[in-house]
Amino acid sequence: MDVAITGGRGQTGRWVVDRLAEDHTVTCLDQDHPGDDGHPDVAYRALDLTDPGSVFDTLTSLQPDAVVHWAAIPAAGIKPGVDTYRNNTLAAHSVLTAAGRIGARIVQASSDGAYGFFFADETPIPDELPITEAHALRPEDDYGLSKVVTEEIGKTIARRDDVSVVSLRPSWIQIPGEYPCRDESYTSDLEAGAGNYWSYVDVRDVADMVEAALTADVSGHEAFNCVAADNALGRPLRELMTDYYGTVPATCSVEGDASAYDISKANTLLGWEPTRSWRDAATETIPTPRV
């Protein structure tokens, strides 16, 4: 396919670009053009993704088969909340609207931040374990709210333009060889990972899910958890919840050191399952993709 991807020069977006360039013709849409220093198999366009006119002009010119919208301010606290909300929602509206108008398949980056756990003033106990995509979305912060809105935009575009829109909800994305979820400051302090119940995902598994979502038989809008199969501490999740929170949800079927998030929907509809764990990936030496 011809695929346009936004935010492909970011810390995680570059891994998605590198993965997609293996099988597709890729154009990266980002704030800056890399000149001659970009990925050798990728074309580039520089534009402001919050400018609907520029985005519409670019995508109608490219006419891609699919659009991967990965650009965003990636967490709360990086910029003022109103700036995060404005950037993330306007960019999603511009990109998804243009993609829908040209009939392109859409895959976008949402986040487990949409559930509202991590950035809440007091992290709540989830309604269930594992957490399914049907769990209520209750963000208290502007970042999580922006992701709820971008998913609603996806639903609107899917209805109006009859295109497939997939929203991926990664948990804390880890880069091979770095893995801050295995730093001593994290592993020795339960509070450090309690906000997302010690969940994480390898960036290569994220890129694999993007590829799977592009080629899967999905209609309308669907959201998918994108999380490693195990938790970052390698301890039974029930034990971690009891040690930190003093309880587990009444509905709890998690066994062993499994993740707090249910990933069975992605396996069923996308044929995806994570294949990397901190046990190996935390110390892997893999060159960072050039983008």
Secondary structure, DSSP 8 states (H G I E B T S, - for coil): -EEEEESTTSTTHHHHHHHHTTTSEEEEEESS--GGGS-TTEEEEE--TT-HHHHHHHHHHH--SEEEE--S--STTSS-HHHHHHHHHHHHHHHHHHHHHTT-EEEEE--GGGGT-TTSSS----SEESB-TTS-----SHHHHHHHHHHHHHHHHHHHH---EEEEEE-SEE-TTT-GGGSHHHHT-HHHHHTTTT--EEHHHHHHHHHHHHHS---SEEEEEE--SB-TT-S-HHHHHHHHHS---SEE---TTB-SB--HHHHHHH-------HHHHTT--------
